[in-house]
């Protein structure tokens, strides 16, 4: 039996990137590999495995460990500078990798051309300033630390093959790393099924300032005019997130047409998407947009910001009218959809077809084809 190593060096939560790492391990086991998962998992590994339906007994788990200095850095930074913390863990994972015998290695977290057979990139480390701007002094300092770690881990040796989560990310990788990459969309699995639609629009997002959820709240009165209630669900983690959530709740307290739900169970998120007529994503550039794909699978027609992978790889594949440049355009887009006979149902059917192209079975088959491509380059 061939032996595969999957490196996801730091599992702290149950986010999209972490799901890709564990889904990769699950897919390789399904493809006949004996799998070793290299991770310094904190609290996230077991709930993540339960969420994606993976039996951890099918994989050997190796912890590359940390030094006292590294543990101190993790504790001091807390949830800040996640990119830098993951690169520290990736460097230690690389040291462990060099002591192992294996037939295939895949790294799924560091967002650099990590020296494995395949490196999966969600958003390239060196592109943050290019896409989001320089930011304040602390943000610039964290970026400098990340770039320094990235160069130390992945230059001059680099991955044989780069995989990315969207066509949008592929263009960015070509721009900042100067290499072609193969698109391997994240696996998106919803357990619910589309239901009879109710007059609601849903947003799923972390409650953090960069997601710009206050802009979604600003259109709630206009949505009410269309007969729609807005439900915003997402995680609240840490003090700054809690403060942001409480601020949004105060601002929306006088609005009958909006409901904010913090840390809902997975079943509640899917239930709301299954009942929703529409899904409205915040004006934030997503590298892929798992929540958008989930909404599409469950028949909630997604409207997204006209940039990033959520646009290029999901919403634009459904219909070019589902993108906005300014959140204020959303009510008029919705009004046009609901006033055109038959259009809403056609968009809903197309949403589900596009959403189902991201299922786990598709991911597993595409991963198998990338393994066969090793030794060659991704087509442009």
C-alpha positions as CSV (number, residue, x, y, z in Angstrom):
1,X,0.0,0.0,0.0
2,X,1.5,3.4,-1.0
3,X,2.1,5.9,1.9
4,X,1.0,9.5,1.7
5,X,1.9,12.4,4.0
6,X,-0.6,15.2,4.5
7,X,0.8,18.3,6.3
8,X,-1.6,20.7,7.9
9,X,0.7,22.0,10.5
10,X,-1.6,23.9,12.9
11,X,-5.3,23.0,13.4
12,X,-6.8,25.5,15.7
13,X,-10.4,25.7,14.5
14,X,-12.9,24.4,12.0
15,X,-12.4,26.7,9.0
16,X,-12.4,26.1,5.3
17,X,-8.6,25.6,5.1
18,X,-8.7,23.1,7.9
19,X,-11.5,21.2,6.2
20,X,-9.4,21.0,3.0
21,X,-6.5,19.5,4.9
22,X,-8.6,16.7,6.5
23,X,-10.6,16.1,3.4
24,X,-7.3,15.6,1.6
25,X,-6.3,13.0,4.1
26,X,-9.7,11.3,3.8
27,X,-9.6,11.3,0.0
28,X,-6.1,9.8,-0.1
29,X,-7.3,7.0,2.2
30,X,-10.3,6.4,-0.1
31,X,-7.8,6.2,-3.0
32,X,-5.9,3.4,-1.4
33,X,-3.1,5.2,0.5
34,X,-1.9,4.7,4.0
35,X,-2.1,8.2,5.3
36,X,-0.1,10.0,7.9
37,X,-1.4,13.4,9.0
38,X,1.3,15.8,10.3
39,X,-0.2,18.5,12.5
40,X,0.3,20.2,15.8
41,X,-3.4,20.0,16.5
42,X,-4.8,21.9,19.4
43,X,-8.5,21.7,20.0
44,X,-9.7,21.6,16.4
45,X,-8.8,18.1,15.2
46,X,-11.5,15.9,16.6
47,X,-14.5,18.2,16.0
48,X,-13.2,18.9,12.5
49,X,-13.0,15.1,11.8
50,X,-16.6,14.6,13.0
51,X,-17.8,17.5,10.9
52,X,-16.4,16.0,7.6
53,X,-17.2,12.4,8.5
54,X,-13.6,11.2,8.8
55,X,-12.6,8.3,11.0
56,X,-9.3,9.4,12.6
57,X,-8.5,5.8,13.2
58,X,-7.7,5.5,9.4
59,X,-4.7,7.8,9.7
60,X,-1.5,8.0,11.7
61,X,-1.1,11.4,13.3
62,X,2.3,12.8,13.9
63,X,2.9,16.0,15.9
64,X,6.0,17.9,14.8
65,X,6.0,19.6,18.2
66,X,6.9,23.0,19.3
67,X,9.7,24.6,21.3
68,X,9.1,26.6,24.5
69,X,9.8,29.8,22.5
70,X,7.2,28.8,19.8
71,X,4.6,28.0,22.4
72,X,5.2,31.4,24.1
73,X,4.8,33.1,20.7
74,X,1.5,31.3,20.1
75,X,0.2,32.3,23.6
76,X,1.3,35.9,23.2
77,X,-0.3,36.3,19.8
78,X,-3.5,34.5,20.6
79,X,-5.7,34.7,17.5
80,X,-3.5,37.4,15.9
81,X,-1.0,36.9,13.1
82,X,-2.5,33.6,12.1
83,X,-0.4,33.4,8.9
84,X,2.8,33.9,10.8
85,X,1.9,31.3,13.5
86,X,1.1,28.7,10.7
87,X,4.4,29.4,9.0
88,X,6.3,28.7,12.2
89,X,4.5,25.4,12.5
90,X,5.2,24.7,8.8
91,X,8.9,25.1,9.3
92,X,8.9,22.5,12.1
93,X,6.7,20.2,10.0
94,X,9.2,20.4,7.2
95,X,12.0,19.2,9.6
96,X,9.8,16.2,10.5
97,X,8.9,15.5,6.9
98,X,12.6,15.0,6.0
99,X,12.8,12.1,8.4
100,X,9.9,10.1,6.9
101,X,9.6,7.6,4.1
102,X,6.6,8.1,1.8
103,X,5.4,7.9,-1.7
104,X,3.4,11.2,-1.8
105,X,3.4,14.4,0.2
106,X,0.8,17.2,0.2
107,X,0.9,20.4,2.2
108,X,-2.4,22.2,2.7
109,X,-2.0,25.2,4.9
110,X,1.1,27.4,4.6
111,X,0.1,29.2,1.4
112,X,3.6,29.1,0.0
113,X,5.3,26.7,-2.5
114,X,6.1,24.4,0.4
115,X,8.7,21.7,-0.6
116,X,6.2,18.8,-0.9
117,X,5.0,17.0,-4.0
118,X,1.9,19.1,-4.0
119,X,1.3,22.4,-2.1
120,X,-2.3,23.6,-1.8
121,X,-2.6,27.4,-1.7
122,X,-5.7,29.1,-0.4
123,X,-4.3,32.6,-0.7
124,X,-0.6,33.3,-1.3
125,X,1.3,34.8,1.6
126,X,3.1,37.3,-0.6
127,X,-0.2,38.6,-2.1
128,X,-1.8,40.1,1.0
129,X,-0.6,43.6,0.6
130,X,-1.3,43.4,-3.2
131,X,-5.0,42.6,-2.6
132,X,-5.9,44.2,0.7
133,X,-3.4,47.1,1.0
134,X,-0.6,47.7,3.4
135,X,-2.7,48.2,6.5
136,X,-1.5,49.8,9.7
137,X,1.9,49.5,11.4
138,X,1.1,46.2,13.2
139,X,-0.3,44.7,10.0
140,X,2.8,45.7,8.1
141,X,5.0,44.2,10.9
142,X,3.1,40.8,10.8
143,X,3.4,40.8,7.0
144,X,7.1,41.3,7.2
145,X,7.4,38.4,9.7
146,X,5.4,36.2,7.4
147,X,7.4,37.0,4.3
148,X,10.6,36.2,6.2
149,X,9.3,32.9,7.4
150,X,7.9,32.1,3.9
151,X,11.3,32.6,2.2
152,X,13.0,30.5,4.9
153,X,10.7,27.5,4.3
154,X,10.1,27.4,0.6
155,X,13.2,28.9,-1.2
156,X,15.2,27.7,-3.0
157,X,13.3,24.3,-2.8
158,X,9.7,24.4,-3.8
159,X,6.8,22.1,-4.4
160,X,6.6,20.0,-7.5
161,X,3.1,21.1,-8.3
162,X,0.9,23.9,-7.0
163,X,-2.8,23.5,-6.4
164,X,-5.2,26.4,-5.7
165,X,-8.8,26.8,-4.5
166,X,-10.1,28.9,-7.4
167,X,-9.3,30.4,-10.8
168,X,-9.0,33.8,-9.1
169,X,-6.3,32.4,-6.8
170,X,-4.5,30.8,-9.7
171,X,-4.1,34.2,-11.3
172,X,-2.7,35.6,-8.1
173,X,-0.3,32.7,-7.6
174,X,1.1,33.3,-11.2
175,X,1.5,36.9,-10.4
176,X,3.3,36.6,-7.0
177,X,5.1,33.2,-7.3
178,X,5.6,33.2,-11.0
179,X,4.4,29.6,-11.4
180,X,1.3,27.9,-13.0
181,X,-1.1,26.2,-10.7
182,X,-3.9,23.6,-11.0
183,X,-7.4,24.5,-9.7
184,X,-8.7,22.1,-7.1
185,X,-11.8,23.5,-5.6
186,X,-12.4,22.8,-1.9
187,X,-14.9,20.0,-1.2
188,X,-18.3,21.4,-0.1
189,X,-20.7,18.9,1.5
190,X,-24.1,19.9,2.9
191,X,-26.2,17.4,4.7
192,X,-29.5,19.3,4.4
193,X,-31.6,19.3,1.3
194,X,-33.4,22.3,-0.3
195,X,-36.8,23.0,1.2
196,X,-39.8,25.1,0.4
197,X,-38.4,28.6,0.3
198,X,-39.4,31.2,2.8
199,X,-39.1,35.0,2.5
200,X,-35.6,35.2,4.0
201,X,-32.1,36.1,2.8
202,X,-29.2,34.7,4.7
203,X,-25.6,35.8,5.3
204,X,-23.0,33.4,6.8
205,X,-19.8,35.0,8.0
206,X,-17.4,35.4,10.9
207,X,-18.3,38.3,13.0
208,X,-15.1,40.3,12.4
209,X,-14.6,43.9,11.2
210,X,-12.9,42.9,7.9
211,X,-16.0,41.1,6.8
212,X,-17.9,44.5,6.7
213,X,-21.1,43.1,8.0
214,X,-22.4,46.5,8.9
215,X,-22.8,47.1,5.2
216,X,-25.2,44.1,5.0
217,X,-27.2,45.6,7.9
218,X,-27.5,48.9,6.0
219,X,-29.7,47.2,3.3
220,X,-32.0,45.4,5.7
221,X,-34.8,48.0,5.4
222,X,-34.7,47.8,1.6
223,X,-34.9,44.0,1.8
224,X,-37.9,44.3,4.1
225,X,-39.5,46.4,1.3
226,X,-39.1,43.3,-0.9
227,X,-40.7,41.1,1.8
228,X,-37.4,39.6,2.9
229,X,-36.1,39.1,6.4
230,X,-32.3,39.1,6.7
231,X,-30.7,36.4,8.9
232,X,-26.9,36.8,9.6
233,X,-25.2,33.7,11.2
234,X,-21.6,33.3,12.1
235,X,-18.9,32.5,14.6
236,X,-17.9,34.8,17.4
237,X,-14.4,34.0,18.7
238,X,-12.3,36.2,20.9
239,X,-12.8,39.6,22.5
240,X,-12.6,41.8,19.4
241,X,-15.1,39.5,17.6
242,X,-17.5,39.7,20.6
243,X,-17.3,43.5,20.7
244,X,-18.0,43.6,17.0
245,X,-21.0,41.3,17.3
246,X,-22.4,43.4,20.2
247,X,-21.9,46.6,18.2
248,X,-23.8,45.1,15.3
249,X,-26.6,43.9,17.6
250,X,-27.0,47.4,19.1
251,X,-27.2,48.9,15.6
252,X,-29.8,46.4,14.4
253,X,-31.9,46.4,17.6
254,X,-34.5,48.7,16.1
255,X,-34.9,46.7,12.9
256,X,-37.6,44.1,12.9
257,X,-36.3,42.7,9.6
258,X,-33.0,41.4,10.8
259,X,-31.7,38.6,13.1
260,X,-28.1,38.0,14.2
261,X,-27.2,34.6,15.4
262,X,-23.8,33.9,17.0
263,X,-22.1,30.5,17.0
264,X,-25.0,28.5,15.6
265,X,-24.7,24.7,15.3
266,X,-23.9,23.4,11.9
267,X,-27.5,22.1,11.5
268,X,-29.0,25.5,12.1
269,X,-26.8,27.1,9.4
270,X,-27.8,24.5,6.8
271,X,-31.4,24.7,7.9
272,X,-31.5,28.5,7.2
273,X,-29.7,28.1,3.9
274,X,-32.2,25.4,2.9
275,X,-35.2,27.7,3.6
276,X,-33.7,30.9,2.2
277,X,-34.6,32.3,-1.2
278,X,-31.4,34.3,-1.4
279,X,-27.9,34.4,0.0
280,X,-26.1,37.7,0.3
281,X,-22.3,37.6,0.9
282,X,-20.5,40.6,2.4
283,X,-18.5,43.0,0.2
284,X,-15.2,41.1,1.0
285,X,-12.8,39.5,-1.5
286,X,-13.1,35.7,-0.8
287,X,-10.4,33.4,-2.1
288,X,-13.1,30.8,-2.8
289,X,-16.2,31.2,-0.6
290,X,-17.3,27.9,0.9
291,X,-20.5,29.5,2.4
292,X,-21.4,30.7,-1.1
293,X,-21.1,27.2,-2.5
294,X,-23.1,25.8,0.4
295,X,-25.8,28.3,-0.3
296,X,-25.9,27.4,-4.0
297,X,-26.1,23.7,-3.2
298,X,-29.2,24.3,-1.0
299,X,-30.9,26.5,-3.5
300,X,-30.3,30.0,-1.9
301,X,-29.4,32.1,-4.9
302,X,-26.1,33.8,-4.0
303,X,-25.3,37.5,-4.6
304,X,-21.6,38.3,-4.1
305,X,-19.0,41.0,-4.4
306,X,-17.8,41.1,-8.0
307,X,-14.2,40.1,-7.2
308,X,-12.5,37.0,-5.8
309,X,-13.1,33.3,-6.2
310,X,-16.7,33.5,-4.9
311,X,-17.4,35.5,-8.0
312,X,-15.2,33.9,-10.7
313,X,-15.7,30.3,-9.7
314,X,-19.3,30.3,-8.2
315,X,-21.7,33.2,-8.7
316,X,-20.6,34.2,-12.3
317,X,-21.0,30.5,-13.3
318,X,-24.6,30.8,-12.3
319,X,-25.5,34.2,-13.9
320,X,-23.6,37.4,-14.5
321,X,-26.3,39.4,-12.8
322,X,-25.5,37.9,-9.4
323,X,-22.4,40.2,-8.7
324,X,-22.4,43.7,-7.2
325,X,-19.7,46.3,-7.0
326,X,-21.5,48.2,-4.2
327,X,-23.7,46.6,-1.5
328,X,-26.3,49.3,-2.3
329,X,-26.9,47.6,-5.6
330,X,-28.2,44.4,-4.0
331,X,-31.9,45.4,-3.4
332,X,-32.3,46.5,-7.1
333,X,-30.7,43.2,-8.3
334,X,-33.1,41.3,-6.1
335,X,-36.1,43.4,-7.3
336,X,-35.2,42.6,-10.9
337,X,-35.0,38.9,-10.2
338,X,-38.3,38.6,-8.3
339,X,-40.2,40.8,-10.8
340,X,-39.1,38.8,-13.9
341,X,-41.5,35.8,-14.3
342,X,-39.7,32.5,-13.9
343,X,-36.3,34.0,-13.4
344,X,-35.9,33.2,-9.7
345,X,-36.7,29.5,-10.2
346,X,-34.3,29.2,-13.2
347,X,-31.5,30.8,-11.1
348,X,-32.3,28.5,-8.2
349,X,-32.0,25.4,-10.4
350,X,-28.7,26.7,-11.9
351,X,-27.4,27.5,-8.4
352,X,-27.9,24.0,-7.3
353,X,-26.2,22.5,-10.4
354,X,-23.2,24.7,-10.0
355,X,-23.1,24.1,-6.2
356,X,-23.1,20.4,-6.7
357,X,-19.9,20.6,-8.8
358,X,-18.0,21.1,-5.6
359,X,-19.0,17.9,-3.9
360,X,-16.4,15.7,-2.1
361,X,-16.6,13.0,-4.8
362,X,-15.5,15.7,-7.4
363,X,-12.7,16.8,-5.2
364,X,-11.4,13.3,-4.7
365,X,-11.4,12.6,-8.5
366,X,-9.6,15.8,-9.2
367,X,-7.0,15.1,-6.5
368,X,-6.4,11.7,-8.1
369,X,-5.8,13.4,-11.5
370,X,-3.3,15.9,-9.9
371,X,-1.3,13.0,-8.4
372,X,-1.1,11.5,-11.8
373,X,0.1,14.9,-13.2
374,X,3.2,14.9,-10.9
375,X,6.4,15.4,-12.9
376,X,4.5,17.6,-15.4
377,X,3.2,21.2,-15.1
378,X,-0.3,22.4,-14.8
379,X,-1.8,23.6,-18.0
380,X,-2.0,27.4,-18.4
